Amino acid sequence: MQVQPPQPTQPSMEDAGARPEDGPLHFDVAVAGGGVGGLALATRLAREGRRVAVVERAEPGTFRVGESLDWEAPVFLARLGFDVERWVAEGKATFKGGAVVSNAAQPGVRAEIGFSAPFRALMTLVGRASPTIHANRELVDVDLFEAARGAGARFFRAKVRAVEREGDRVGALLLDDGRRLTAAYYVDATGAAALFRRAFGIGQDEIGPRKVVVRARFPHAYDGLGTRIRTDDTLSEAAWIWDIHVSDGVTDVGIVVAERDFAALRKRLGSLRAIFLHQCLKHDDLAWIEPLVTEDTELWTCSFQNMVSHGSSGPNWIAVGEAAFVVDAILSSGFTMSLRTGFRAADLVSEALRKGAPQLSRLGRRIYHEKTRAQVRTIDGLIDVLWYRGRLREHYSLMMNVVSILFFNFNLNHLHTRWTPRTRLELAALLALHGAIDRFARAYDRTLHALARRRGLRNPNFAPALAREAGAEA
Ligand SMILES: Cc1cc2nc3c(=O)[nH]c(=O)nc-3n(C[C@H](O)[C@H](O)[C@H](O)COP(=O)(O)OP(=O)(O)OC[C@H]3O[C@@H](n4cnc5c(N)ncnc54)[C@H](O)[C@@H]3O)c2cc1C
C-alpha cells in the first residue's frame, strides 16, 4: 500500500515564473534544476539581492531520494534558516541517532554506527553533538522551495531543452516552452541529467558498478534508532536495502542491486515487485513487508553511478551537486554534498558579480573542482573497496565504527565543511592527504585480492559458504 503523507497545500511554480510579456528574461544568475543544490545556491544569492532564475521541470515536493542526512547537513540547513528540530516537531522528519547495519546471512552480527561513546565524544568535540535527521523529502523540499522563492528567486516551471554554447561559455538556457533565459552566470543543478557536462562533452571517472534501485513507501514505524542498512552477500556484487523511518508512521524501503545482478534477477523473477520482495525477504526482520506489497503498491525505480566529472565549471558557469559529483547512496552524504557545493558555488558567483568580473575566479574554480573531486573520489573509492568489494562487513561491528569515525562521518566530511583551501599551497596539502588515503585503499584492495586468491576464493567479498550461495544466485 502506498502511503499518502500529510501534504501541505502544494505551492505551484506556475505563479512564480515569468511570461514573455514580462520583458527580457535576463538575470544575474540562471539556475537549471531546483533540487537541494540549486535551491541552496538560489536562496543564498537571492538573499544578497541578486536577480536569480530557477528553471525546474517538476512541481515542488515531487519525490526525490536522499532522506537520511549526515551530521553536516543540519549545519548548512541552519545557515539557510531551517531548524531541523522544528521539522521533527512538525512531522516532516525524524531524528537520526546513527545507522544500524545488519547482514542477511549473519544473524546477530550488527554494527551500530553513530551510537558509540567514542563517536559521540568526537562529535561533541567538534560541535556536532545534536542528532541529525531523516527527512520526508516531499515535505521538506517544499520548505526549501519556499525559502528560495521568499528570498526573491523567480521560478520557471519548464524543462531546459538545450544549453546554448558560446565556445566554453554558456550563452543562454532554452526552455521547452520556447522561452530563452540569459544571465551573467549559469548554474547546472540538474542532478544526474548533468545538462552542462553533456552539452560541453565533459567526461567522468566512474567508481564501481552502476546500481539499480527499487523503492516503496509503507505505513510503518520503527524504534527511532536510525537508518537501517541491510546487507546481502548472496549476489555477485554486494547488495543492500535501506529502510528509513522518514516521518510519523511513514517508512521508506529501497533495494540497491548492481546492474548486472539486477538483470539476472529480472530474467529469473520477472517483475520489479517480485525482485523487491525477493531481496527484502532475505532479511527475517523485513517480513512485515510481505502483506503490504500488493499489485497496487507503487514502486519507484532509478539507477545511480558513482562518479566525478572531469570538469565542473567554465568561465561563466558552474555545476553543483550530482550534476558533477555522485557520492554513493549508502554514505548518506549526497544531500550534504549538494548543499556544500551549492554554498561554495554561490560564493564564487557572488564574488564575481560583486567585482563585476566577466568570469569566475580561475583559482576559485580550480579549488572548487579539485577539492570536491578529491573528497568524492576518496569516499566513493573507500566505500567501493572496503564495503562493496572488501571483507570489511565480516568484521564490521568493530571496523565500521572505526572507519566511520575516521573517514566518513568525522574527518573528511567535517573537514570539508569547516575548511576550504584559499591558496594553491593549501590545496596541495589537502590533495596530499586525499592521495595518502587513496593509496591506502588501493593497497588494502590489492592485499585483499591476493589473500583471496591464495585461499582459492572467487571473490574476496565472500566467506566460502557465502560464495557457494552466490554461485547459485548470480
Ligand atoms: C537511491 C539513492 C538513495 C540516496 N539516499 C541518500 C541519503 O539517504 N542521504 C543523502 O544524503 N543522499 C542520498 N542520496 C543522494 C542524494 O539524493 C543526492 O545527492 C541529492 O539529492 C542530489 O541533489 P541535487 O540537487 O544535486 O540533484 P537532484 O535532487 O537530482 O535535483 C536535480 C533537479 O533538476 C531537475 N532537472 C533535471 N533536468 C532538468 C531539466 N532539463 N530542466 C529542468 N529541470 C531539470 C530535476 O527535476 C531535479 O529537481 C541518494 C541517492 C540515491 C540515488
The ligand as an ORCA input file, in Angstrom:
! r2SCAN-3c Opt
* xyz 0 1
  C      18.926      5.576     -4.275
  C      19.541      6.789     -3.671
  C      19.461      6.992     -2.315
  C      20.040      8.120     -1.748
  N      19.989      8.269     -0.407
  C      20.580      9.330      0.156
  C      20.516      9.513      1.551
  O      19.928      8.711      2.268
  N      21.113     10.606      2.076
  C      21.759     11.525      1.298
  O      22.296     12.493      1.833
  N      21.823     11.373     -0.037
  C      21.248     10.308     -0.617
  N      21.280     10.171     -1.961
  C      21.912     11.210     -2.764
  C      21.026     12.449     -2.849
  O      19.713     12.075     -3.171
  C      21.549     13.362     -3.919
  O      22.926     13.537     -3.754
  C      20.927     14.740     -3.892
  O      19.538     14.690     -3.786
  C      21.276     15.423     -5.175
  O      20.737     16.725     -5.164
  P      20.920     17.643     -6.442
  O      20.274     18.933     -6.121
  O      22.340     17.655     -6.856
  O      20.130     16.885     -7.595
  P      18.591     16.466     -7.666
  O      17.982     16.354     -6.332
  O      18.556     15.287     -8.568
  O      17.917     17.713     -8.377
  C      18.046     17.936     -9.757
  C      16.814     18.694    -10.205
  O      16.990     19.105    -11.558
  C      15.755     18.941    -12.239
  N      16.073     18.802    -13.656
  C      16.809     17.838    -14.250
  N      16.888     18.065    -15.576
  C      16.196     19.202    -15.806
  C      15.925     19.953    -16.983
  N      16.368     19.580    -18.185
  N      15.185     21.073    -16.860
  C      14.698     21.476    -15.644
  N      14.925     20.799    -14.505
  C      15.673     19.678    -14.590
  C      15.151     17.687    -11.623
  O      13.745     17.662    -11.788
  C      15.561     17.837    -10.163
  O      14.579     18.512     -9.417
  C      20.703      9.061     -2.559
  C      20.773      8.867     -3.937
  C      20.206      7.735     -4.491
  C      20.290      7.530     -5.974
*
